[in-house]
């Protein structure tokens, strides 16, 4: 089960009454799940991000559902980029397909609402020898934030690219593109590499128990 945190602000008050207005709300995995995911950071040259993210998700999900099954690489949702005859070297400004991006966003939300961690792939803006199409890196999503209108404005992930497994925040634009901007001027010990990268969510791996809302960008069958 995930946890919901509500943030209120005082909009009017008097001697007898205080009126509160919901400013934002967060849905997060439990602290026990988050602590489990944080055990899977990059500590050895033989480590790879997909294995770390997958194993972290599997370790955390059993706290919510011991019968959860993460489907293999032949199942997922992705392809948020426009079509190119060849994968470009510069991937910093590739157009997102809104319908596929929205399906990914809704799947991540639904999965977190059920208390499951989410294994996502991201692009870092340049072609890579270790990539899966335009996916260069994998990490685990652990929560999201909504504004007072119920719109998702931010997702939270834990990034295994550092041994400290820091939290990273993904913004959401009008096309449902989820991205972590480059954080300039940051000096977080052990996290400088992560802060210097632009992350854009390109795919999500799926759980057998949770179905996507549409078939946009879906590959494989449940």
C-alpha positions as CSV (number, residue, x, y, z in Angstrom):
1,X,0.0,0.0,0.0
2,X,1.3,3.5,-0.8
3,X,1.1,6.5,1.5
4,X,-0.7,9.8,0.8
5,X,0.7,13.0,2.2
6,X,-1.5,16.2,2.0
7,X,-0.2,19.7,2.2
8,X,-2.6,22.5,3.3
9,X,-2.3,26.2,3.5
10,X,-4.4,28.7,5.6
11,X,-6.5,30.8,3.2
12,X,-8.7,32.5,5.9
13,X,-8.7,32.6,9.7
14,X,-10.6,34.2,12.5
15,X,-10.9,33.7,16.3
16,X,-13.3,30.9,15.8
17,X,-12.5,29.4,12.5
18,X,-9.4,28.4,10.3
19,X,-10.1,27.7,6.7
20,X,-7.6,25.3,5.0
21,X,-7.2,24.8,1.3
22,X,-5.5,21.7,-0.1
23,X,-2.3,22.9,-1.8
24,X,-0.8,19.6,-3.0
25,X,-0.8,15.9,-2.2
26,X,1.9,13.2,-2.6
27,X,1.5,9.5,-3.1
28,X,4.6,7.6,-2.0
29,X,5.8,4.1,-1.4
30,X,6.2,3.1,2.2
31,X,9.4,4.0,4.1
32,X,10.2,0.3,4.3
33,X,9.9,-0.1,0.5
34,X,12.0,3.0,-0.1
35,X,14.7,1.8,2.3
36,X,14.8,-1.5,0.5
37,X,15.3,0.2,-2.9
38,X,18.1,2.3,-1.5
39,X,20.1,-0.9,-0.9
40,X,20.6,-1.2,-4.7
41,X,23.2,1.5,-5.6
42,X,26.1,1.4,-8.0
43,X,29.0,0.1,-5.9
44,X,30.9,-2.2,-8.3
45,X,32.2,-1.7,-11.9
46,X,30.3,-4.9,-12.8
47,X,27.0,-3.4,-11.7
48,X,24.5,-2.3,-14.3
49,X,21.6,0.0,-14.0
50,X,18.9,-2.3,-15.3
51,X,19.8,-5.2,-13.0
52,X,20.0,-2.9,-10.0
53,X,16.7,-1.2,-10.8
54,X,15.0,-4.5,-11.5
55,X,16.3,-6.2,-8.3
56,X,15.4,-3.1,-6.3
57,X,11.8,-3.1,-7.6
58,X,11.4,-6.9,-7.0
59,X,12.8,-6.5,-3.4
60,X,10.4,-3.7,-2.6
61,X,7.2,-5.0,-4.2
62,X,7.0,-8.1,-2.0
63,X,6.4,-5.8,0.9
64,X,3.1,-4.8,-0.8
65,X,2.3,-8.0,-2.7
66,X,4.3,-11.2,-2.4
67,X,2.6,-12.5,-5.6
68,X,3.6,-9.6,-7.8
69,X,5.2,-10.7,-11.1
70,X,7.4,-8.3,-13.2
71,X,7.0,-9.3,-16.8
72,X,10.1,-9.6,-19.0
73,X,11.6,-7.3,-21.6
74,X,9.0,-8.5,-24.2
75,X,6.3,-6.6,-22.3
76,X,6.2,-2.8,-21.6
77,X,5.1,0.6,-22.7
78,X,7.4,2.9,-24.7
79,X,8.3,4.5,-28.0
80,X,7.6,8.0,-26.8
81,X,9.9,9.5,-29.4
82,X,8.9,10.5,-32.9
83,X,10.1,8.1,-35.6
84,X,13.6,8.4,-37.1
85,X,15.2,6.3,-39.8
86,X,18.3,6.1,-37.6
87,X,18.8,6.8,-33.9
88,X,20.3,10.3,-33.8
89,X,23.5,11.1,-31.9
90,X,22.0,14.3,-30.4
91,X,18.8,13.2,-28.5
92,X,18.4,16.4,-26.4
93,X,15.4,17.8,-28.3
94,X,13.4,14.9,-29.7
95,X,9.6,15.3,-29.9
96,X,7.5,13.2,-27.6
97,X,4.3,11.4,-28.8
98,X,1.8,12.7,-26.3
99,X,-0.6,9.7,-26.4
100,X,2.2,7.2,-25.6
101,X,3.7,9.5,-23.0
102,X,0.3,9.9,-21.3
103,X,-0.2,6.1,-21.2
104,X,3.2,5.7,-19.5
105,X,2.3,8.5,-17.0
106,X,-1.0,6.8,-16.2
107,X,0.6,3.4,-15.8
108,X,3.2,4.8,-13.4
109,X,0.5,6.5,-11.4
110,X,-1.7,3.4,-11.3
111,X,1.2,1.2,-10.3
112,X,2.2,3.6,-7.4
113,X,-1.4,3.8,-6.3
114,X,-1.3,0.1,-5.8
115,X,1.8,0.3,-3.7
116,X,4.1,-1.1,-6.4
117,X,7.5,0.4,-7.4
118,X,7.9,1.3,-11.0
119,X,10.9,0.3,-13.2
120,X,11.4,3.0,-15.8
121,X,13.9,3.6,-18.6
122,X,15.2,7.1,-19.3
123,X,17.1,8.9,-22.1
124,X,20.1,11.1,-21.2
125,X,20.3,13.2,-24.3
126,X,23.0,11.4,-26.3
127,X,23.4,8.1,-28.1
128,X,25.0,5.4,-26.0
129,X,26.6,2.0,-26.7
130,X,24.6,0.4,-23.8
131,X,21.2,1.8,-24.7
132,X,18.0,0.1,-25.6
133,X,16.9,2.3,-28.5
134,X,16.8,5.7,-27.0
135,X,16.8,4.3,-23.4
136,X,20.2,4.8,-21.7
137,X,19.5,4.2,-18.0
138,X,17.0,2.5,-15.7
139,X,15.8,3.6,-12.2
140,X,12.8,3.1,-9.9
141,X,9.9,5.5,-9.4
142,X,8.7,5.8,-5.9
143,X,6.0,8.4,-5.8
144,X,4.2,11.4,-7.4
145,X,2.8,14.8,-6.4
146,X,-0.5,16.4,-7.5
147,X,-1.5,20.1,-7.3
148,X,-4.8,21.3,-5.8
149,X,-6.5,20.7,-9.2
150,X,-5.6,17.0,-9.1
151,X,-3.0,17.3,-11.9
152,X,0.3,15.4,-11.5
153,X,3.1,17.9,-11.5
154,X,6.0,15.8,-10.3
155,X,7.3,12.2,-10.0
156,X,10.0,11.0,-7.6
157,X,12.5,8.3,-8.3
158,X,15.6,6.7,-6.7
159,X,18.6,6.6,-8.9
160,X,21.1,3.7,-8.7
161,X,23.8,5.6,-10.7
162,X,25.2,6.6,-7.3
163,X,26.0,4.3,-4.4
164,X,23.9,6.7,-2.2
165,X,20.8,6.1,-4.4
166,X,19.6,9.7,-4.3
167,X,16.1,10.9,-4.9
168,X,15.5,12.6,-8.3
169,X,12.5,14.6,-9.3
170,X,10.8,14.5,-12.7
171,X,8.7,17.4,-13.9
172,X,5.7,16.9,-16.3
173,X,5.0,19.1,-19.2
174,X,1.8,19.7,-21.2
175,X,2.5,16.7,-23.5
176,X,2.9,14.4,-20.5
177,X,6.6,14.3,-21.1
178,X,8.4,13.4,-17.8
179,X,11.8,14.8,-17.4
180,X,14.5,15.6,-14.9
181,X,16.2,18.8,-15.9
182,X,19.9,19.5,-15.6
183,X,20.6,20.9,-12.2
184,X,23.2,23.5,-12.6
185,X,25.2,24.9,-9.7
186,X,24.5,21.8,-7.6
187,X,27.3,20.3,-5.5
188,X,25.7,17.2,-3.9
189,X,28.5,14.9,-2.9
190,X,28.5,11.8,-5.0
191,X,25.6,12.9,-7.1
192,X,27.3,15.5,-9.4
193,X,27.0,13.1,-12.4
194,X,23.3,12.6,-11.9
195,X,22.6,16.3,-11.5
196,X,24.5,17.1,-14.7
197,X,22.2,14.8,-16.8
198,X,18.9,15.5,-18.5
199,X,16.7,12.5,-18.0
200,X,13.5,11.9,-20.0
201,X,11.3,8.9,-19.4
202,X,11.2,6.7,-22.5
203,X,9.7,3.4,-21.3
204,X,8.2,1.6,-18.4
205,X,8.4,-2.1,-17.6
206,X,5.2,-3.7,-16.4
207,X,3.7,-5.9,-13.7
208,X,1.4,-8.7,-14.6
209,X,-1.2,-7.6,-12.0
210,X,-1.5,-4.0,-13.4
211,X,-2.9,-3.3,-16.9
212,X,-2.3,-0.2,-19.0
213,X,-5.2,2.1,-19.6
214,X,-4.8,2.0,-23.4
215,X,-2.7,0.1,-26.0
216,X,-0.7,3.2,-27.0
217,X,2.9,2.2,-27.1
218,X,2.3,-1.2,-25.5
219,X,4.3,-4.1,-26.5
220,X,3.7,-7.8,-25.6
221,X,0.5,-9.3,-24.1
222,X,-0.5,-9.9,-20.5
